[in-house]
Amino acid sequence: MGGGLSGPRVAVVVPVYGNAATLRPLADRLAAALAGRDWRLRLVVDASPDDSLQVASELAADARIGVTGLTANVGQHRALATGLLAEDADVWVCLDADLQDPPEAVPRLLDRLARGDVGAVFAGRRGRYESPVRRLTGTLHRRLAARLTGLPPDAGAFLALGPAVRSAVVDLVLGGDAPSVVLAAGRAGLPLASVPVARDRRPEGSSAWTARARLRQSLRSLWWAARRR
């Protein structure tokens, strides 16, 4: 990195599936949000059927951006753990590619983590970013997960991780059977925190998570967490 950069080395890991249209604005907004910091962006293209890999490869002309192209679809959370393992940094951030989670909130997570009293900081979900039914079921899932693991009750997959939680997440997701980065962070055995962040509606396309897939993932996640109480 060049001179004039301050603070810890930050690696932002983004799983990519069907996000070709949002990758460029994501990179631009993240660069603006992290101006003055020592940062990298790792795009993990999870066997995406669109042009995401091509767009990501073009963005990698910027030396701060790296690309991992997976030939088989492994799912959001294994893709995230793969990116966490690939990046050498001091702190890591998990962020979706669809721009529902605003890149401008990354510094808030980093600043809270820098206080040193917690191992990870989650963006506490706020706002009317999806249908009322999906918000309700998501809220119920997060509250149950919080009771089982000690996670903040508003925790989603937008979070900043210190080294110990990052190591636990990689081990539990890639080396074990943890169904999500979020639950793995909850099982790291360290204090956790959240800061409220308003989510936006998806600017392009629709979620790859169908109602059936969401239910299946929720039940699998809660069962995994219950067995490890």
Secondary structure, DSSP 8 states (H G I E B T S, - for coil): --TT-EEEEEEEEEEESS-TTTHHHHHHHHHHHTTTEEEEEEEEEES-SSSHHHHHHHHTTSTTEEEEEESS---HHHHHHHHHHH---SEEEE--SSSSS-GGGHHHHHHHHTTSS-SEEEEEEES--S-HHHHHHHHHHHHHHHHHH---TT--S-EEE-HHHHHHHHHHHHSS--S-HHHHHHTSSS-EEEEEEE----SSS--S--HHHHHHHHHHHHHHHHHT-
